[in-house]
Structures are given as structure tokens and as C-alpha cells.
């Protein structure tokens, strides 16, 4: 029975891998259409063809946990903006032992409250998969980046509005969210720690796809490290590094190691890169067509008015800087939203190690 289950899982893995490669170009084309529509501020009433979520994405949502873009990684559809599918396929993360040890040591456990510490330690003590997604540098306004990092529901609402995805993400508490897929699969996640250069997210969910013969429960901790640099020309560049730690229930480790990890890792890598590229595209669009983004903002479902206003303020600040021929100095960052508190890190982050 075990051999048959393993054979079926491996066959499903091969099928999903081929499907992922075949759909990459198609998905990229759809999202390229969306990017151009956002830049023009012309949003079709019928939207674009819905982008399918890969079946590996449910566990991938835990695996990539963040949001940001960055938060639901592989559950989010791929977004192509300024990069070809071929180039994206060459961007890979790593799961090496040395990088994993470095990533664990870098988690600021002393900054977390007792409850949050317990959640992180539980995942690390029963770690099944680790992955550091590709480190990326994008040209982006720091305030817009931080806003989107803390409001993943705004990003997903954009995709809902453009009818690009059936994925739904709703805020359930000030720092908590719930993800619902079209088939009813759910993932919950919460921000355990937030500063200008560090975000720690904890996620829980269930995978029920073809790669496993039964539901697989798991939990994930994701750590997003961000660096900000202002060049001599006044342009801001943001470096993002996302470390993901996944723990699955006993009895499902072999399924993850043999089938889900190879596929989920590749999908997470490419979607993380493409999501960041989309964020950079929004920042660029704020310079060239702020009114288009304002129109899009007014159409976003389930987004509170005060959050829309914050987004509009980010867009206006970027547009004002572009009109003046220079980047506007970012606003003073908010204090870290964590029970443990702690000093706010410097605005300009140091370069991140690969």
C-alpha cells in the first residue's frame, strides 16, 4: 500500500510539474495584460480570464506564508511584469543547511511575546521543509512597499477587482487574515512581529490536493527581511529576503519531501519574484498614472475606507515626488506592532546576505 501511494504521488508530482511549465507563459500573458491595464487606468468590466491556482498551492500557501505578497506566495497567481517566463524559471531559492542555520539564528525571538515565541519554536522543533526564496532588489517607494507588506488584502483585492483570481483574503483581526480558495480550502495567518525591516508571519492550513491521498495539516513561519537604499539619483531600491519554515503533521513528511517540496519550492520562487515585480510596477504607475490607481482603489472590495485613504496617500506622495523630479522622503515609520515592543530599526536597511 505504501509503495502504491508513493507511486501515485510521484506520478501526480510529474503531472503537476509539467502543468506548471505549460501554464507559466499563459499566466504571464494574462498578468501582463493586467499590468498594462493598471498603468492606463482602464479596467475592463468583464475582467481577464481567471488565473488558476496550482493544486500544489494550498500547501504552498503555508510554505510561503507571506504576503506580502509575500504572504500567500504559491496560492497567488503568477504576475509577470517586466520579466519573461524564461528568466523567471532561472531564479531559484535555496534550502541548504548552512543557510537554514543562519536563518534560524536571525529570528528575533527575544522581540516576540511568549505566545508568539511558542508558535515559532513549535515549528522549528518539528521542521519539515526550509526554503530561502530568491533575494530580489526592486525599485520601489519604501512607504508603498511597507503598506503592501502590511495589507496583503489590498493586493488580493486588486486581483479580485480585475477578475484575475478567485482567491479571497479577508482581515479577521488587526494582524490576522483568512485565505479562502475557490474549492473551500482555507489558510489562516497572523503577523507575530512587524518593524520597518522585519516581518514575522505564522500560518496554518490544510492541503487536500492530488499529491496526497489524505488531508495534510501544517503550519509555517515566514520571516521577511527588508533593506532600503537611496541612490545618489534619489531613487529608492528595496531588497527583500523571505525565509520559510514549514512543519507538517507526522505521517505526511515523506509526501512533502518526495513530491510537494520540489514543486512547491519552484512555484514559490517564481511567484515571489513576480509578486515583487508587480509591487515595483505599482510604484512606477503611481509616478505616471496616479489617477488610475485612485480609480482602482475605489473599486476594491472589502477594504475599509481608512485603508483606501492610506493607499491613496502613498500614491499621491509618489506622484508629487515624480512631478518635482525627485523621490519624496519616506514618512516616519510606525512603531513595531508587537507585544514585546523594541526599538525601531534604522530607515535604510543594510544589504542582505545571500
C-alpha positions in Angstrom: 0.0 0.0 0.0 2.8 2.4 0.9 4.5 1.7 -2.5 1.3 2.3 -4.4 0.7 5.6 -2.5 4.3 6.7 -3.2 3.9 5.8 -6.9 0.6 7.7 -7.2 2.1 10.7 -5.5 5.2 10.7 -7.7 3.0 10.4 -10.9 0.9 13.3 -9.6 4.1 15.3 -8.9 5.4 14.8 -12.5 2.0 15.8 -13.9 1.8 19.0 -11.8 5.4 19.9 -12.8 4.5 19.6 -16.5 1.3 21.6 -15.9 3.2 24.3 -14.1 5.7 24.7 -17.0 2.9 24.7 -19.6 0.8 27.4 -17.8 3.7 29.8 -17.0 3.6 31.6 -20.3 -0.2 31.7 -20.4 -0.4 33.1 -16.9 2.3 35.6 -17.6 0.4 36.9 -20.6 -2.8 37.4 -18.5 -0.9 39.3 -15.8 0.9 41.4 -18.4 -2.4 42.5 -19.7 -3.5 43.4 -16.1 -0.3 45.4 -15.6 -0.8 47.4 -18.7 -4.5 48.0 -17.7 -3.4 49.3 -14.3 -0.9 51.7 -15.9 -3.6 53.0 -18.3 -6.2 53.1 -15.6 -8.5 51.3 -18.0 -10.2 48.4 -16.2 -12.4 46.2 -18.3 -15.8 45.4 -16.9 -15.5 41.8 -17.8 -12.0 41.4 -16.4 -9.5 39.0 -17.7 -9.6 35.2 -17.8 -9.3 33.9 -14.2 -5.9 32.6 -13.3 -6.0 29.0 -12.0 -4.3 28.3 -8.7 -2.0 25.3 -8.9 -3.1 22.4 -6.8 0.3 22.5 -5.0 -0.6 26.0 -4.0 -2.6 25.1 -0.9 0.3 23.7 1.0 2.4 26.3 -0.8 0.3 28.9 0.9 1.6 27.7 4.2 5.1 27.1 2.7 5.4 30.7 1.5 3.0 32.1 4.1 3.7 35.7 3.4 2.5 38.2 1.6 3.4 40.1 1.2 2.9 39.5 -1.4 4.8 37.7 0.1 2.3 36.0 2.3 0.5 33.5 0.3 3.1 33.0 -2.2 2.2 30.0 -4.2 -1.5 30.3 -3.8 -1.2 33.7 -5.5 -1.3 33.6 -9.3 1.9 34.4 -11.1 2.4 38.0 -12.0 4.6 38.9 -14.9 5.8 42.5 -15.0 8.9 43.3 -17.0 10.4 39.8 -16.8 9.9 36.9 -19.2 8.8 33.5 -18.1 12.1 32.1 -19.2 14.1 34.4 -17.0 11.9 33.7 -14.0 12.4 30.0 -14.3 16.1 30.6 -13.8 15.5 32.3 -10.4 15.8 29.8 -7.6 15.9 29.8 -3.9 17.9 27.5 -1.6 17.3 25.1 1.2 20.9 24.5 2.2 21.8 23.5 5.8 24.1 26.5 6.3 21.5 29.0 5.1 18.9 27.3 7.3 21.1 27.6 10.4 21.7 31.3 9.5 18.0 31.9 9.0 17.1 30.4 12.4 19.7 32.3 14.2 18.5 35.5 12.7 14.9 35.2 14.0 14.5 37.8 16.8 12.8 35.6 19.3 13.6 38.0 22.1 11.3 40.5 20.5 8.3 38.2 20.5 5.8 37.8 23.3 5.6 34.4 25.0 2.6 33.1 22.9 4.3 34.1 19.6 7.6 32.6 20.7 5.8 29.3 21.4 4.4 29.1 17.9 7.7 29.8 16.3 9.6 27.3 18.5 7.0 24.6 17.8 7.5 24.9 14.0 11.3 25.0 14.3 11.3 22.0 16.7 9.3 19.9 14.1 10.7 21.4 10.9 9.9 19.5 7.7 11.0 21.9 5.0 13.0 25.1 4.9 13.5 27.4 1.9 15.0 30.8 1.4 13.3 32.3 -1.6 15.3 34.3 -4.2 16.7 37.5 -2.8 15.4 40.4 -5.0 16.1 44.1 -5.4 13.3 46.3 -6.9 13.0 50.0 -7.5 10.1 50.9 -5.2 8.9 53.6 -2.9 9.6 52.4 0.7 6.2 53.6 2.1 4.2 51.8 -0.6 6.2 48.7 -0.1 5.6 48.7 3.6 1.9 49.4 3.1 1.5 46.5 0.8 3.6 44.2 3.1 1.1 45.0 6.0 -2.0 45.0 3.8 -1.9 41.9 1.7 -5.7 42.1 1.5 -5.3 45.2 -0.7 -3.2 43.4 -3.2 -5.6 40.4 -3.4 -8.5 42.8 -3.7 -6.8 44.3 -6.8 -6.7 40.9 -8.4 -10.4 40.2 -7.4 -11.4 43.5 -9.0 -9.6 42.7 -12.2 -11.1 39.2 -12.1 -7.7 37.6 -12.3 -8.1 35.3 -9.4 -10.9 33.7 -7.3 -8.7 33.7 -4.3 -10.2 35.6 -1.4 -8.3 37.1 1.5 -10.0 38.8 4.4 -8.7 40.5 7.5 -10.2 38.9 10.6 -8.3 40.9 13.2 -5.8 43.8 13.2 -2.9 41.4 12.5 -4.7 38.3 11.3 -6.1 37.1 7.9 -8.0 34.2 6.4 -7.5 32.9 2.9 -10.2 31.1 1.1 -9.7 29.3 -2.2 -12.5 28.6 -4.8 -12.7 24.9 -3.6 -13.2 26.0 0.1 -9.7 25.3 1.3 -8.7 27.8 4.0 -5.4 29.1 5.4 -5.2 31.4 8.4 -2.1 33.6 9.1 -1.1 36.3 11.5 1.7 38.8 11.9 3.6 38.0 15.0 6.1 40.9 14.6 6.3 43.9 12.4 9.0 46.5 12.0 10.3 48.5 9.1 12.8 45.8 8.1 11.4 42.6 9.7 8.0 40.9 9.4 7.3 37.5 11.0 4.2 35.6 10.0 2.7 32.4 11.3 0.3 30.4 9.2 -1.8 27.3 9.5 -3.7 25.3 6.8 -4.6 22.1 5.2 -3.6 20.6 1.8 -6.2 18.4 0.1 -4.9 18.1 -3.4 -4.0 15.3 -5.7 -0.4 14.9 -4.4 -1.6 13.4 -1.2 -4.1 10.6 -0.5 -5.4 12.4 2.6 -5.6 15.9 4.0 -2.2 17.1 5.2 -2.2 19.7 8.0 0.8 22.0 8.5 2.0 25.2 10.0 4.5 27.7 8.7 6.7 30.6 9.9 7.9 33.1 7.4 10.4 35.8 8.1 10.7 38.7 5.6 13.8 40.9 5.9 13.9 44.1 4.0 16.7 46.6 3.2 16.1 50.1 1.9 18.7 52.1 -0.1 18.5 55.6 -1.6 20.9 56.0 -4.5 22.6 59.3 -5.4 20.0 59.9 -8.1 17.3 60.0 -5.4 15.7 56.7 -6.4 14.9 54.1 -3.7 15.7 50.4 -4.0 14.2 47.7 -1.8 15.9 44.4 -1.1 13.6 41.5 0.0 14.6 38.2 1.6 12.0 35.7 2.6 12.8 32.6 4.8 10.0 30.0 5.1 9.9 27.2 7.7 7.3 24.5 7.2 6.1 21.8 9.7 3.6 19.1 8.7 1.9 16.6 10.8 3.5 13.2 11.5 2.9 10.6 8.7 3.0 13.2 5.9 6.7 14.0 5.9 7.5 11.6 3.1 4.8 13.1 0.9 6.2 16.5 1.4 9.8 15.5 0.9 9.2 13.4 -2.2 6.6 15.3 -4.1 5.4 18.7 -2.7 8.7 20.2 -1.8 10.3 20.2 -5.3 7.2 21.6 -7.0 6.1 23.9 -4.2 9.7 25.3 -4.0 9.9 26.2 -7.6 6.4 27.7 -7.7 7.1 29.7 -4.6 10.4 31.1 -6.0 8.8 32.3 -9.3 5.7 33.7 -7.7 7.7 35.6 -5.0 9.8 37.1 -7.7 6.8 38.0 -9.9 4.8 39.5 -7.0 7.7 41.8 -6.1 7.9 42.8 -9.7 4.2 43.7 -9.6 4.8 45.8 -6.5 7.6 47.6 -8.4 5.1 48.1 -11.2 2.6 49.7 -8.9 5.2 52.1 -7.6 6.1 53.1 -11.2 2.4 53.5 -12.1 2.0 55.8 -9.1 4.5 58.1 -10.8 3.0 58.1 -14.2 -0.8 57.5 -13.7 -1.8 58.1 -10.0 -5.4 58.8 -11.0 -5.6 55.3 -12.5 -4.6 53.8 -9.2 -7.1 56.0 -7.3 -9.9 54.7 -9.6 -8.7 51.1 -8.9 -8.6 51.9 -5.1 -12.3 53.0 -5.1 -13.3 49.6 -6.6 -11.5 47.4 -4.2 -14.0 45.1 -2.3 -14.0 44.6 1.5 -11.3 47.3 2.1 -12.1 49.8 4.9 -12.2 53.5 3.9 -9.2 54.3 6.1 -7.1 51.7 4.4 -8.0 53.1 1.0 -7.0 56.5 2.2 -3.6 55.3 3.3 -3.1 53.7 -0.1 -4.1 56.9 -1.9 -1.8 58.9 0.3 1.1 56.6 -0.7 0.2 57.1 -4.4 -0.1 60.9 -4.1 3.3 61.2 -2.3 5.0 59.2 -5.1 3.3 61.3 -7.8 4.3 64.5 -6.1 7.9 63.4 -6.0 7.8 62.4 -9.6 6.3 65.7 -10.6 9.1 67.5 -8.7 11.7 65.3 -10.3 12.9 63.7 -7.1 11.8 61.0 -4.7 9.9 62.2 -1.6 11.5 61.3 1.7 9.5 58.4 3.2 7.3 59.2 6.2 8.4 58.4 9.7 7.7 54.6 10.2 5.2 53.4 12.7 6.3 51.8 15.9 6.6 48.0 15.8 3.3 46.3 16.3 4.2 43.6 18.8 3.6 43.0 22.4 7.3 42.8 23.2 8.0 46.2 21.6 11.6 47.1 20.9 13.4 49.9 19.1 12.5 50.9 15.6 15.3 49.8 13.2 17.0 52.5 11.0 15.2 53.5 7.9 17.9 52.5 5.5 18.5 48.7 5.8 21.9 47.2 5.3 22.5 45.0 2.3 21.2 41.4 2.8 23.4 38.4 2.6 22.6 35.7 0.1 
